[in-house]
Amino acid sequence: MYVSKNKDYNKTYGELQAFFGKDKDGELAFFKRFISTTFQEEDFYKSNLLIDLHLIDIEEIRPVYYKIYLEKLKNRTVGQPTENESMSVQFITFYDFIIELRNRFFHNAKGSWQSNLESTNLLFPDLFFKPLINHGINWISIILFEIIKNDFAKNE
């Protein structure tokens, strides 16, 4: 997809090669570079996603989950978050956020020096992920749609 959008083979080859990074840092970093480079001028890439903690049905656990979200976002919210209610993140930041949550939740059993999400913190994992699921599905759908759109444009 990236190659088909560019006209200069030499420049494209060099840029595509740079996606892989010097240290071969894996498919997640590769994918992020691809998304950032390919879609950085698109409106959706410049958009922000509002994470609404009101979707968490049990009000008493919102502060716990809010604190975890903020910690995993590492101060990369857009604007000032509303404590225990909502926060906004950039499109590409949401990708990093979801990967971080996935790693800390699913790799917990392996043990590591990382600050994993303990089951005592996430008494209701479904509620923890509830404000994020629709954004995650939408995020992936947008990227998939853009790839399909590009394929159709090539065949016209």
QUINOR-V633988 format. One record per residue. PSI is psi as a letter, one per 30 degrees, with the letter a starting at -180 (999 if undefined). Layout:
psi->(PSI PSI)
//
This chain:
psi->(e e e f f l f j e e e e e e e e e f e f l e g h g l f e e e e e e e e e e e g f f k e e e f l k k j j j f f f j f j e f f e e e e e e e e e e f f h h h l k a k l j k g e l l k l l e e e e e e e e e e e e e f e f g e f f k l f l i l j k f f f i e i e e e e f e f f e e e e e e e e e e e e e e e e e e e e e f g 999)
//
